[in-house]
């Protein structure tokens, strides 16, 4: 990894993530054989900052790193070279987790990390089109899929555009923006972010521009989520990640906007509540909670971290430990390594 990569890539809430996951990745038996080594899945490997720190802190742990971005995997492989004998990297979207684990022969793992949103690599490469602060092609693809932001803007109907802006960007002016996009593209298709940003400045009232953050922020978020099917992938991977955890295994998720965090919060809340009917005096074996929460609400970065790394400011970290198996005939288990 180049010095510039090291400089721009600052893993968010690194010490907190390591503290939450390391207990599950540190075997009680120091002489455990390699086949029984604890396994960490980093489903959003990026430039591997969190993964490298966890491999350093947990010398017996093995890593399965997933990323849909081949550029990220190439750079992560360089960064993880000191741990190469403990690392397996796979080009995949994180909702492909069950297939990846089945192919690798690891049906159960001891840790899962999901660091959602954009990586430094994607933000800082103008050609990727993720940043609205500079003019760039309207791409926004995290991987090799065909759909681009330009195609969304140039082919979706006004109703479809308004829907994704409202749902994925929580944009108050979704209908107005959608109408103006459709009108503008009739004379010239959208190809660059600069033209879209100009349209958004004109579409959003001046009073809102002064108080609501950059007028392009919500639209760019919505386009990115649509292009990469991010929420659908997250909805799919969360139950799969919990199902893949061994008893005592831990999951940690970093989310950066309310839509992601809401999905994480809801799933962890449901899985940390017993499944017995409310009127039963005793919770039957196998119907207790699957998870125990490790964070009270969402942990947030310190003011000092947010000042040093502005990209961390919106982060929300939630984590839980697996304490039981699901199913009415399941057997209760003692919590292991928690």
Helices and strands as residue ranges (DSSP letters): H 3-8, H 14-22, G 23-25, G 34-36, E 39-42, H 49-57, E 62-67, H 70-79, G 81-86, E 87-91, G 94-96, H 97-104, E 109-115, H 120-124, G 126-128, H 149-155, H 158-169, H 174-185, H 193-203, H 206-211, H 217-228, H 230-244, E 245-255, H 258-271, E 291-293, H 303-308, G 310-312, E 316-322
